[in-house]
């Protein structure tokens, strides 16, 4: 047991288009490492590893990034809507 230690996480920003919710950007530790997945409407995923020293730092970074940049991520996501 790793009490008080982050051993895995997933943080995801979603946006609604009409009646459907879409994942836009996700931070997680799937595959054994912390990374960001940028998604688009065509279901393409752009994976970027995070080079934080531990999962706690990576989680803190992810939360701050989503709070600060959700509008940018939404614009980027919607840009591909009509392509």
Order of alpha helices (4+ residues) and beta strands (2+ residues): beta-beta-beta-beta-alpha
